[in-house]
Amino acid sequence: MLPEIRAYKHELADLAKHKPERIKAVFGECSSWAGIYERSFIEQLAYLFILLGLHEQIIEKNKSSSPHQAIIDMTKDGAELDQWYETNKATINKTHLLWLAIVLQKNVLSIMLFHQSLGTLVDQVRNGSDDALFKAVSVDRSVLSCPTFADRLSRAELENDKQFFIHLRKSLKGPSLKNMAAIGDLRYAIVLLREAGFDKYTDDELISLFVNAGLYPRHPSAAKNIRKHIQAARKFATT
């Protein structure tokens, strides 16, 4: 699923560049999704799922004996999510669907790079962190339209904070090659599952979720090593 999300990111960028009329046809006159970053990652997804009418399926999955596996199964090719789309595609609000794709892509990248969702970074900016601001901008430049960022920009302009704008200009170039080289699907999967409430696993569950899914190489000490990654991820807040 994660490689597909990254592939969709590039496809969407190409579509916006070469066929902007199709993007405009979906967005209409309202094309800004950045305001949703003022919420936590889970709240972002919940809000978009409600707009799409998907919340009832998610609630039902959380009632199962293995909610995380049920939700993972739901996203497989030809599974319930695909079936839901085929059934509802004529009535789905395409703007909300595109927002969901973009918000998910950007949060995936943010968690992979910094162990933190964009909602977390925005909250840190709200509490005075310029470092979080620069990280968030490097992931999604549209975040500058968030009220929290607009307030900080206004203050920097009022104070003629040249150093702030020098750092901001660097952030606008996007993630560094060094940061991009360090990301991996395992990091994202661990943090996303934790945010969904799954933070304790048996060895068999670790093998099933991470090794069998191709997120970690098969090895006698795989479960032990994955636990080290999980422990490291606990040092970072994402909501």
DOZAGU-513672 format. One record per residue: x, y, z of N, C-alpha, C, O in turn; residue in one letter. Coordinates in pm, whole numbers, padded with zeros to 5 digits, always signed. Layout:
XYZXYZXYZXYZA...
//
This chain:
+00082-00121+00000+00000+00000+00000+00086+00126+00000+00055+00222-00071M+00195+00127+00080+00277+00248+00088+00345+00283-00044+00345+00401-00081L+00403+00187-00117+00459+00222-00247+00353+00279-00341+00383+00368-00421P+00229+00229-00331+00122+00280-00415+00090+00424-00380+00066+00505-00470E+00091+00457-00251+00064+00594-00209+00168+00688-00268+00135+00796-00317I+00297+00646-00264+00401+00730-00322+00386+00743-00473+00411+00849-00529R+00344+00634-00539+00323+00638-00684+00211+00736-00719+00222+00812-00816A+00102+00735-00640-00009+00825-00665+00035+00970-00651-00015+01057-00721Y+00129+00996-00559+00180+01131-00539+00241+01184-00668+00214+01298-00707K+00322+01101-00735+00386+01144-00859+00284+01155-00972+00293+01246-01055H+00188+01063-00974+00085+01069-01077+00002+01196-01064-00031+01260-01164E-00031+01233-00941-00110+01353-00917-00032+01478-00957-00089+01570-01016L+00097+01481-00927+00181+01595-00965+00188+01609-01116+00180+01720-01169A+00203+01497-01186+00208+01500-01333+00075+01547-01391+00072+01623-01487D-00033+01501-01331-00166+01540-01378-00187+01690-01360-00239+01756-01450L-00148+01742-01245-00164+01885-01218-00079+01970-01313-00118+02081-01350A+00036+01916-01351+00126+01991-01439+00082+01989-01584+00084+02091-01652K+00042+01871-01632+00014+01855-01775-00134+01866-01812-00168+01895-01926H-00222+01843-01713-00366+01855-01740-00434+01930-01627-00521+01876-01558K-00395+02057-01609-00449+02134-01495-00600+02151-01500-00664+02171-01397P-00658+02143-01621-00802+02160-01631-00878+02048-01559-00988+02069-01510E-00817+01928-01553-00882+01817-01484-00881+01838-01333-00978+01807-01264R-00770+01892-01283-00762+01923-01140-00860+02034-01105-00928+02027-01003I-00868+02135-01190-00960+02246-01165-01105+02199-01167-01188+02247-01091K-01133+02102-01256-01270+02049-01265-01311+01980-01136-01428+01982-01098A-01213+01919-01068-01241+01852-00940-01250+01952-00827-01345+01949-00748V-01152+02042-00818-01145+02136-00707-01246+02250-00719-01297+02299-00619F-01274+02292-00842-01358+02409-00861-01286+02533-00811-01167+02551-00837G-01358+02617-00739-01298+02741-00690-01240+02725-00549-01180+02819-00496E-01258+02609-00488-01208+02585-00352-01105+02473-00355-01142+02356-00359C-00977+02506-00353-00874+02405-00374-00776+02392-00258-00677+02320-00270S-00802+02460-00146-00707+02455-00034-00747+02349+00067-00857+02352+00121S-00656+02256+00092-00678+02151+00192-00597+02176+00319-00614+02105+00418W-00509+02277+00318-00410+02292+00424-00472+02320+00561-00412+02286+00663A-00589+02381+00566-00649+02414+00694-00673+02292+00782-00678+02304+00905G-00687+02176+00721-00713+02054+00798-00591+02012+00880-00603+01935+00975I-00473+02063+00843-00352+02030+00919-00354+02092+01058-00271+02058+01142Y-00449+02181+01084-00463+02236+01220-00514+02129+01316-00510+02149+01438E-00561+02017+01263-00610+01905+01345-00504+01796+01354-00409+01795+01275R-00518+01705+01450-00426+01592+01459-00448+01501+01338-00550+01511+01269S-00352+01413+01312-00359+01324+01196-00485+01238+01200-00555+01225+01100F-00514+01180+01317-00632+01096+01329-00759+01177+01307-00853+01128+01243I-00763+01298+01358-00880+01385+01335-00893+01421+01187-01004+01431+01135E-00780+01442+01121-00782+01472+00978-00849+01358+00901-00939+01380+00820Q-00802+01235+00928-00857+01120+00857-01004+01098+00892-01085+01068+00805L-01037+01114+01021-01176+01095+01064-01267+01195+00994-01375+01158+00947A-01225+01318+00987-01304+01423+00922-01326+01391+00775-01438+01405+00724Y-01222+01349+00706-01233+01318+00563-01315+01191+00541-01393+01184+00445L-01299+01091+00628-01380+00970+00615-01529+01001+00632-01614+00944+00563F-01560+01093+00724-01700+01132+00744-01753+01204+00620-01865+01178+00576I-01673+01293+00564-01714+01363+00442-01740+01266+00328-01830+01287+00246L-01661+01158+00323-01675+01059+00216-01781+00953+00248-01821+00876+00160L-01827+00951+00373-01925+00850+00412-01865+00715+00442-01933+00613+00435G-01735+00713+00475-01664+00587+00503-01656+00553+00650-01606+00447+00687L-01705+00642+00736-01683+00625+00880-01751+00501+00936-01700+00441+01030H-01866+00462+00882-01936+00345+00936-01855+00217+00916-01852+00130+01003E-01789+00205+00799-01706+00087+00774-01588+00082+00871-01554-00025+00921Q-01525+00196+00899-01412+00201+00990-01455+00163+01132-01385+00089+01201I-01571+00214+01173-01622+00181+01307-01645+00030+01320-01612-00029+01423I-01701-00030+01217-01727-00174+01220-01597-00253+01229-01590-00353+01301E-01494-00210+01157-01365-00280+01161-01304-00275+01300-01241-00371+01343K-01324-00165+01370-01267-00152+01504-01337-00242+01606-01287-00260+01717N-01450-00299+01570-01522-00390+01659-01475-00534+01643-01511-00620+01724K-01395-00561+01541-01352-00699+01515-01246-00742+01616-01190-00659+01687S-01218-00873+01621-01120-00925+01716-00978-00880+01684-00892-00875+01773S-00953-00847+01558-00822-00797+01516-00842-00675+01428-00833-00686+01305S-00870-00559+01487-00906-00439+01410-00799-00397+01310-00831-00360+01197P-00670-00402+01352-00565-00355+01261-00557-00442+01136-00539-00390+01026H-00570-00573+01153-00566-00661+01037-00690-00642+00950-00682-00650+00828Q-00804-00616+01014-00928-00594+00939-00918-00470+00851-00965-00470+00737A-00858-00364+00905-00844-00241+00827-00741-00259+00716-00761-00208+00605I-00632-00330+00744-00533-00359+00641-00596-00439+00528-00577-00408+00410I-00673-00543+00564-00740-00625+00463-00837-00542+00380-00856-00569+00261D-00898-00444+00442-00996-00359+00374-00934-00282+00258-01003-00249+00161M-00803-00254+00266-00737-00172+00165-00674-00253+00051-00619-00196-00042T-00682-00385+00059-00620-00467-00045-00695-00453-00177-00813-00418-00180K-00625-00481-00287-00686-00473-00419-00810-00562-00427-00805-00680-00393D-00920-00504-00472-01043-00579-00489-01121-00600-00361-01228-00661-00363G-01069-00551-00248-01136-00570-00119-01244-00463-00099-01285-00395-00193A-01288-00448+00026-01403-00363+00056-01387-00218+00013-01483-00156-00033E-01265-00163+00028-01247-00023-00009-01266-00003-00158-01329+00094-00200L-01213-00094-00239-01232-00086-00383-01380-00106-00419-01433-00037-00506D-01444-00200-00352-01586-00226-00377-01671-00106-00340-01766-00070-00411Q-01636-00043-00226-01707+00078-00184-01694+00187-00290-01791+00255-00322W-01573+00203-00343-01552+00307-00443-01634+00280-00569-01698+00370-00622Y-01632+00156-00616-01707+00122-00737-01857+00146-00718-01925+00189-00811E-01906+00119-00598-02048+00138-00570-02086+00285-00559-02196+00324-00597T-01994+00366-00507-02028+00505-00474-01962+00610-00563-01982+00729-00541N-01882+00567-00662-01802+00665-00735-01884+00771-00808-01836+00882-00832K-02008+00737-00844-02091+00834-00916-02137+00948-00826-02166+01058-00874A-02143+00923-00694-02194+01023-00601-02088+01080-00507-02115+01173-00432T-01968+01023-00511-01861+01071-00424-01824+01215-00459-01814+01252-00576I-01804+01295-00356-01752+01430-00376-01604+01418-00411-01522+01387-00325N-01570+01442-00538-01433+01421-00586-01332+01512-00517-01215+01476-00500K-01378+01631-00476-01287+01720-00403-01243+01657-00272-01125+01659-00239T-01338+01601-00197-01304+01537-00070-01214+01417-00091-01124+01392-00011H-01238+01341-00199-01155+01224-00228-01012+01266-00260-00916+01203-00215L-00998+01372-00336-00865+01422-00370-00796+01479-00247-00676+01460-00228L-00871+01549-00164-00815+01598-00038-00760+01483+00046-00650+01492+00099W-00837+01375+00056-00794+01259+00134-00663+01204+00079-00572+01172+00156L-00653+01192-00053-00531+01140-00115-00411+01229-00084-00303+01180-00050A-00431+01360-00097-00320+01453-00075-00278+01456+00071-00160+01449+00103I-00377+01468+00160-00347+01474+00304-00278+01347+00351-00185+01353+00431V-00323+01232+00301-00259+01106+00339-00116+01101+00288-00025+01061+00361L-00095+01140+00162+00040+01140+00103+00135+01228+00183+00247+01188+00214Q+00090+01348+00217+00177+01443+00286+00208+01396+00428+00320+01412+00475K+00110+01339+00495+00136+01288+00629+00228+01166+00626+00311+01150+00715N+00212+01081+00524+00304+00968+00506+00447+01019+00498+00536+00967+00567V+00469+01119+00415+00604+01173+00398+00656+01235+00527+00771+01215+00563L+00571+01311+00596+00612+01375+00720+00650+01274+00827+00751+01291+00896S+00571+01168+00840+00601+01065+00941+00728+00990+00904+00808+00957+00991I+00748+00963+00775+00869+00893+00731+00994+00979+00756+01098+00927+00795M+00981+01107+00732+01097+01195+00748+01127+01229+00893+01242+01226+00936L+01022+01263+00967+01042+01324+01099+00976+01248+01214+00979+01295+01328F+00917+01130+01188+00845+01055+01291+00724+01132+01342+00669+01097+01446H+00682+01235+01274+00572+01319+01321+00479+01354+01207+00523+01381+01095Q+00348+01355+01237+00251+01394+01135+00252+01546+01120+00310+01618+01202S+00189+01593+01014+00180+01738+00995+00096+01803+01104+00122+01917+01143L-00005+01732+01154-00084+01786+01263+00000+01812+01387-00019+01913+01455G+00094+01722+01416+00184+01739+01529+00277+01858+01508+00298+01938+01599T+00333+01868+01388+00424+01979+01358+00352+02113+01369+00408+02210+01421L+00229+02119+01318+00152+02244+01327+00126+02280+01473+00134+02397+01511V+00096+02180+01555+00074+02206+01698+00201+02259+01764+00195+02345+01851D+00317+02207+01722+00443+02256+01778+00471+02399+01735+00525+02478+01811Q+00433+02432+01612+00447+02571+01565+00358+02662+01649+00397+02772+01687V+00239+02613+01678+00143+02688+01761+00202+02719+01897+00168+02819+01961R+00293+02630+01942+00357+02647+02073+00496+02708+02063+00573+02703+02159N+00528+02766+01946+00649+02846+01935+00768+02783+01866+00876+02842+01870G+00754+02666+01802+00868+02599+01740+00884+02637+01593+00804+02598+01508S+00989+02714+01564+01019+02746+01424+01076+02625+01352+01055+02610+01232D+01148+02539+01424+01202+02418+01362+01090+02332+01305+01102+02278+01194D+00981+02318+01380+00866+02243+01332+00803+02310+01210+00758+02243+01117A+00802+02442+01210+00748+02516+01096+00827+02485+00969+00769+02458+00864L+00959+02488+00980+01042+02463+00862+01027+02319+00814+01028+02293+00693F+01014+02225+00907+00992+02085+00869+00861+02070+00793+00856+02006+00688K+00755+02129+00847+00623+02117+00785+00622+02179+00645+00564+02122+00553A+00685+02293+00631+00690+02359+00500+00765+02274+00399+00729+02271+00282V+00870+02205+00444+00947+02121+00353+00864+02003+00301+00893+01949+00194S+00763+01964+00378+00675+01853+00337+00563+01902+00247+00535+01841+00144V+00498+02011+00286+00385+02065+00209+00385+02216+00221+00349+02271+00325D+00425+02284+00114+00434+02430+00118+00300+02498+00138+00294+02612+00183R+00191+02427+00106+00059+02488+00124+00025+02508+00271-00069+02579+00304S+00103+02445+00361+00078+02460+00504+00094+02605+00548+00046+02644+00654V+00162+02685+00467+00180+02827+00499+00047+02902+00503+00039+03011+00559L-00058+02843+00443-00188+02909+00445-00267+02878+00571-00376+02933+00592S-00214+02790+00657-00280+02762+00785-00277+02887+00873-00178+02960+00871C-00382+02912+00949-00382+03030+01037-00262+03037+01131-00208+03145+01155P-00220+02922+01185-00105+02920+01276+00021+02971+01208+00100+03043+01268T+00039+02932+01082+00158+02973+01007+00146+03119+00963+00245+03192+00962F+00025+03160+00928+00003+03300+00889+00037+03394+01003+00095+03501+00982A+00002+03354+01126+00034+03436+01243+00185+03449+01260+00236+03558+01288D+00257+03338+01244+00403+03341+01261+00469+03422+01151+00564+03496+01177R+00421+03410+01029+00476+03488+00918+00455+03637+00939+00543+03718+00912L+00338+03672+00988+00309+03813+01014+00402+03871+01119+00451+03983+01106S+00428+03792+01224+00518+03840+01330+00660+03854+01277+00731+03949+01310R+00702+03757+01194+00838+03765+01137+00851+03887+01047+00956+03952+01046A+00746+03918+00971+00748+04035+00885+00753+04163+00968+00828+04255+00937E+00673+04166+01075+00669+04284+01161+00805+04308+01227+00848+04422+01243L+00872+04199+01264+01002+04210+01332+01118+04216+01234+01234+04228+01276E+01088+04206+01104+01194+04202+01002+01296+04094+01035+01417+04118+01034N+01245+03973+01065+01328+03860+01108+01393+03795+00985+01339+03700+00929D+01508+03846+00946+01574+03800+00825+01618+03654+00834+01608+03580+00736K+01665+03612+00951+01709+03474+00967+01593+03376+00948+01609+03269+00890Q+01477+03416+00998+01359+03332+00981+01329+03310+00833+01302+03198+00791F+01334+03417+00756+01300+03405+00614+01409+03333+00533+01381+03273+00430F+01533+03340+00580+01640+03263+00516+01614+03114+00535+01625+03036+00440I+01579+03074+00657+01546+02933+00684+01420+02891+00609+01411+02779+00558H+01324+02981+00602+01200+02950+00531+01227+02926+00383+01171+02834+00323L+01312+03007+00326+01345+02991+00184+01408+02854+00158+01379+02790+00057R+01493+02808+00248+01553+02675+00234+01446+02566+00243+01448+02469+00168K+01352+02584+00335+01246+02485+00354+01156+02473+00231+01105+02365+00201S+01139+02584+00162+01052+02584+00044+01106+02495-00068+01033+02461-00161L+01233+02458-00060+01292+02371-00161+01252+02226-00143+01275+02143-00231K+01190+02193-00028+01148+02057-00002+01250+01982+00083+01352+02038+00121G+01222+01853+00112+01312+01773+00197+01450+01759+00133+01463+01752+00011P+01552+01755+00217+01688+01737+00168+01706+01594+00118+01632+01504+00158S+01804+01574+00030+01834+01440-00020+01874+01347+00093+01844+01227+00090L+01942+01402+00195+01982+01323+00310+01860+01270+00384+01855+01153+00423K+01761+01358+00403+01639+01315+00471+01562+01214+00390+01509+01117+00444N+01555+01236+00259+01478+01147+00173+01540+01007+00171+01468+00908+00160M+01672+01000+00181+01741+00871+00177+01716+00790+00304+01734+00669+00305A+01675+00859+00410+01661+00791+00540+01521+00735+00564+01501+00660+00660A+01426+00769+00480+01288+00728+00507+01267+00582+00469+01340+00526+00388I+01166+00522+00530+01134+00384+00497+00992+00350+00534+00933+00413+00622G+00936+00251+00466+00799+00210+00492+00780+00159+00634+00673+00178+00694D+00883+00094+00690+00871+00038+00825+00841+00149+00926+00753+00133+01010L+00912+00260+00917+00893+00370+01011+00749+00421+01006+00686+00442+01110R+00700+00439+00886+00563+00489+00871+00461+00389+00927+00369+00428+00998Y+00479+00262+00893+00382+00161+00936+00375+00153+01088+00267+00141+01145A+00490+00159+01155+00493+00153+01301+00416+00269+01363+00335+00250+01453I+00443+00389+01312+00379+00507+01371+00230+00511+01339+00150+00547+01425V+00193+00475+01217+00052+00477+01181-00028+00376+01264-00137+00407+01311L+00027+00257+01282-00042+00157+01364-00053+00203+01510-00153+00177+01576L+00050+00270+01558+00045+00321+01694-00066+00424+01709-00139+00425+01809R-00079+00511+01609-00183+00612+01614-00322+00551+01608-00419+00609+01658E-00332+00433+01547-00460+00363+01540-00487+00284+01668-00590+00219+01681A-00392+00289+01764-00412+00225+01893-00344+00091+01909-00371+00019+02005G-00255+00056+01815-00188-00074+01821-00039-00054+01849+00038-00015+01761F-00001-00083+01974+00136-00054+02013+00203-00171+02083+00321-00163+02119D+00130-00281+02102+00185-00400+02166+00157-00521+02079+00044-00545+02038K+00262-00598+02051+00250-00711+01958+00320-00835+02013+00420-00826+02084Y+00266-00950+01978+00338-01075+02001+00440-01089+01888+00432-01017+01788T+00535-01180+01902+00633-01202+01796+00564-01244+01666+00603-01200+01558D+00463-01329+01677+00391-01374+01557+00324-01257+01486+00323-01251+01363D+00268-01164+01563+00204-01047+01503+00307-00958+01434+00279-00902+01328E+00424-00945+01493+00530-00864+01432+00571-00923+01298+00588-00851+01200L+00586-01054+01293+00624-01121+01168+00513-01104+01064+00541-01076+00947I+00388-01122+01107+00275-01112+01014+00260-00971+00958+00240-00953+00838S+00271-00871+01045+00246-00733+01004+00362-00673+00925+00339-00601+00828L+00486-00701+00966+00599-00630+00909+00685-00715+00815+00729-00667+00711F+00710-00839+00852+00796-00923+00768+00719-00978+00649+00764-00967+00535V+00603-01037+00674+00524-01093+00565+00477-00987+00466+00451-01016+00349N+00466-00863+00516+00424-00752+00429+00540-00693+00351+00521-00603+00270A+00662-00743+00376+00778-00695+00302+00838-00567+00358+00919-00503+00291G+00799-00528+00480+00851-00405+00540+00982-00428+00613+01055-00332+00642L+01013-00554+00643+01138-00587+00711+01185-00723+00661+01103-00813+00644Y+01316-00740+00638+01366-00867+00584+01346-00984+00680+01354-00967+00802P+01321-01101+00625+01303-01220+00707+01438-01259+00769+01537-01277+00698R+01439-01272+00900+01565-01298+00971+01529-01357+01108+01425-01322+01164H+01613-01445+01163+01583-01506+01294+01557-01403+01404+01476-01427+01493P+01624-01290+01397+01606-01187+01501+01516-01073+01453+01522-00963+01508S+01434-01097+01353+01350-00992+01296+01258-00929+01401+01251-00807+01412A+01189-01013+01479+01094-00961+01578+01166-00872+01680+01117-00765+01716A+01283-00918+01725+01361-00841+01823+01402-00705+01765+01394-00603+01832K+01446-00707+01640+01492-00583+01577+01376-00487+01552+01391-00365+01567N+01263-00541+01514+01145-00455+01490+01102-00390+01621+01060-00274+01622I+01112-00463+01731+01077-00405+01861+01165-00285+01893+01120-00189+01956R+01291-00289+01851+01381-00175+01873+01331-00053+01795+01336+00060+01844K+01284-00076+01672+01230+00034+01593+01104+00091+01658+01084+00212+01660H+01020+00003+01712+00897+00047+01778+00931+00130+01901+00868+00232+01927I+01031+00085+01978+01072+00159+02097+01126+00296+02060+01097+00395+02129Q+01203+00304+01953+01257+00432+01909+01145+00527+01866+01152+00647+01891A+01043+00472+01802+00932+00555+01754+00851+00614+01868+00786+00717+01851A+00854+00550+01985+00777+00599+02100+00831+00733+02153+00764+00802+02229R+00951+00769+02112+01011+00894+02157+00950+01014+02086+00972+01128+02126K+00872+00987+01981+00817+01096+01902+00665+01097+01912+00601+00992+01905F+00608+01216+01927+00463+01231+01926+00416+01257+01783+00485+01326+01708A+00302+01204+01746+00252+01225+01610+00114+01288+01606+00074+01338+01501T+00041+01287+01715-00096+01340+01711-00101+01486+01747-00209+01545+01748T
//
